[in-house]
Every structure is written in C-alpha cells, then in structure tokens.
Amino acid sequence: MPVTVSRYVEPDPEDPLRPWWWLGRHATALAGARLDDAPDALFSRFGRDLDRAWREHLAYNLAFLSPDDHLLADGGYGAQDLETLRAWVRDLQGLDVEHGLVHGDLAPRNLVSRGLHAAPVLLDWGSATSGPEPWDSLQRAYQASVVEGEIPWSAVVDLAEGMGTVLDDAAELTLRRLTALRLLDLVRWARDRRPDLYASYREACATGLTTLWSLEPR
C-alpha cells in the first residue's frame, strides 16, 4: 500500500539566501531518486525506460520536421528554419544525458524558508515528471528567463551553480536547442489534445523561436 509521510515545517520570516541556488541543490538530489516503483504518471508516453524514451522523443520530433509539417504550414516556424531545427534536434541526439526525477516547477514560491542560511523545504509536487537532468530543470528556467522574461538571468546562473553545472557557451547552446524542442513539442501536444490552446501556443512557439535565432552566434 502506498504511504505518504508528511511533516509540518514552520516557515521562517526571513527568506533563504540565494533561493535559486537552493532549488538547484534540491533538483540535483531529486535526480538521484530511484524510480523503479514510481507511478506511470511520472513517465512520458514513450515508456518507463528513460534512455529509450528520450531517444524516441527526439526521433518523434525529428520525424515531424519535414516540408509536410502542419506546424510549418500553420506558421509555427518558417520554411527557411526547417533544416536548422532538424540540425538542432540531431545535436540533442548526440547529447550525453542522465535521467531522473524532475520537480517540474522549481520556483522560490515553492520553498518554505527555515532561515537565511538553512536549507529550505521544497513543496508542490503536482508537476513532477522524469527526464534528463540537469538539463530539464535548467531548460525550464532558461525559457522562463530568456524567452518569457519571467525571471532574471541571475536566477538561471544560481540554479546552474546549485546543480553543479557550468553555464558556458556550450551549455547555453544546448539550452537553446532544448528550448526549441519544448516549444515545438508543446504546440504539437496542443494540436492533438487541446485544440483550444493551439493558436496561442503556435504564436508562442513562433515568437520563442525568433528569440532563440537572435541568440545564435553569427
């Protein structure tokens, strides 16, 4: 029988120092959790074998990127960008990744402070999933900062440091490719599952990709 054990933590009135660094520390610890008995809801449609699921996820998206792509016809990206996007997905196929548990909603609002210098408690597991770490968590923060402007770049830097990842040019290049993949994948999901969201997600995809193009070295 599944059992959940909870313990109340009294919030400290003083926020923790460098909350995004602490989020990175938590994310790293979570990535090492065993998922053998985890519920199916934590896994994608590609199955519980995470290495295989990642390969199939990339192959699935690469197969869609063709002159017949409905997203191309609908204006999600331009014909001039097709080969670049295919190259980006192929780059990800060569990425060395390790998979694990992903919180899915890392943000200071989901931390309960235990003092300025003490490790805060991480809450809100409703978006938990599995995937390649540290890349999954870093990509979400990168998109929130660079594409959506919701968090400062310093938050991404602190998160990366907390996860023990050097945020150099190569890492940022990988994050751009992962962000393009998520933008494309999300709008395809909306077309299949939530057609009421398709138009807004398609527009967000086109806008986000334009931002990513502008950041590529010339």
ZIGIFEN-V551985 format. One record per residue. N is the residue number from 1. RES is the residue in one letter. PSI is psi in radians with two decimals (999 if undefined). Layout:
n: (N:N)
res: (RES:RES)
psi: (PSI:PSI)
This chain:
n: (1:2:3:4:5:6:7:8:9:10:11:12:13:14:15:16:17:18:19:20:21:22:23:24:25:26:27:28:29:30:31:32:33:34:35:36:37:38:39:40:41:42:43:44:45:46:47:48:49:50:51:52:53:54:55:56:57:58:59:60:61:62:63:64:65:66:67:68:69:70:71:72:73:74:75:76:77:78:79:80:81:82:83:84:85:86:87:88:89:90:91:92:93:94:95:96:97:98:99:100:101:102:103:104:105:106:107:108:109:110:111:112:113:114:115:116:117:118:119:120:121:122:123:124:125:126:127:128:129:130:131:132:133:134:135:136:137:138:139:140:141:142:143:144:145:146:147:148:149:150:151:152:153:154:155:156:157:158:159:160:161:162:163:164:165:166:167:168:169:170:171:172:173:174:175:176:177:178:179:180:181:182:183:184:185:186:187:188:189:190:191:192:193:194:195:196:197:198:199:200:201:202:203:204:205:206:207:208:209:210:211:212:213:214:215:216:217:218)
res: (M:P:V:T:V:S:R:Y:V:E:P:D:P:E:D:P:L:R:P:W:W:W:L:G:R:H:A:T:A:L:A:G:A:R:L:D:D:A:P:D:A:L:F:S:R:F:G:R:D:L:D:R:A:W:R:E:H:L:A:Y:N:L:A:F:L:S:P:D:D:H:L:L:A:D:G:G:Y:G:A:Q:D:L:E:T:L:R:A:W:V:R:D:L:Q:G:L:D:V:E:H:G:L:V:H:G:D:L:A:P:R:N:L:V:S:R:G:L:H:A:A:P:V:L:L:D:W:G:S:A:T:S:G:P:E:P:W:D:S:L:Q:R:A:Y:Q:A:S:V:V:E:G:E:I:P:W:S:A:V:V:D:L:A:E:G:M:G:T:V:L:D:D:A:A:E:L:T:L:R:R:L:T:A:L:R:L:L:D:L:V:R:W:A:R:D:R:R:P:D:L:Y:A:S:Y:R:E:A:C:A:T:G:L:T:T:L:W:S:L:E:P:R)
psi: (2.21:2.43:2.40:2.28:2.17:2.60:2.27:2.38:2.11:2.08:2.41:2.43:-0.32:2.19:2.63:2.59:2.32:1.13:-0.62:-0.52:-0.75:-0.66:-0.67:-0.69:-0.78:-0.77:-0.68:-0.75:-0.73:-0.65:-0.39:0.03:2.49:2.37:0.25:-0.72:0.27:2.62:2.68:-0.45:-0.35:-0.17:2.72:3.12:-0.19:0.05:-3.14:-0.34:1.78:-0.63:-0.81:-0.71:-0.69:-0.78:-0.74:-0.60:-0.78:-0.74:-0.66:-0.83:-0.65:-0.66:-0.57:-0.50:1.51:2.95:-0.33:0.09:2.17:-0.54:-0.61:-0.80:-0.55:-0.03:0.26:-0.49:2.92:2.73:-0.55:-0.26:-0.10:-0.90:-0.58:-0.77:-0.69:-0.71:-0.65:-0.75:-0.68:-0.62:-0.74:-0.49:-0.41:0.04:2.27:1.98:2.68:2.50:2.68:-2.93:2.36:2.24:-0.79:-0.21:0.94:2.13:2.58:-0.49:-0.32:0.31:2.40:2.05:2.45:0.35:2.90:-0.75:-0.05:2.68:2.15:2.90:2.34:2.25:-3.14:1.57:0.29:-0.33:0.21:2.50:-2.90:2.70:-3.04:2.12:2.58:0.03:-0.65:-0.90:-0.69:-0.67:-0.74:-0.74:-0.70:-0.81:-0.74:-0.54:-0.97:-0.70:-0.78:-0.25:0.51:-0.45:2.70:2.73:-0.56:-0.51:-0.71:-0.72:-0.80:-0.72:-0.80:-0.75:-0.72:-0.48:0.04:0.50:2.31:2.12:1.19:-3.02:-0.68:-0.70:-0.73:-0.63:-0.78:-0.71:-0.61:-0.73:-0.71:-0.63:-0.72:-0.74:-0.78:-0.71:-0.80:-0.76:-0.69:-0.72:-0.54:-0.69:-0.76:-0.70:-0.67:-0.67:-0.54:1.26:-0.38:-0.36:-0.11:-0.80:-0.79:-0.66:-0.64:-0.74:-0.73:-0.64:-0.86:-0.75:-0.76:-0.75:-0.65:-0.72:-0.76:-0.70:-0.70:-0.32:-0.14:2.45:2.49:999)
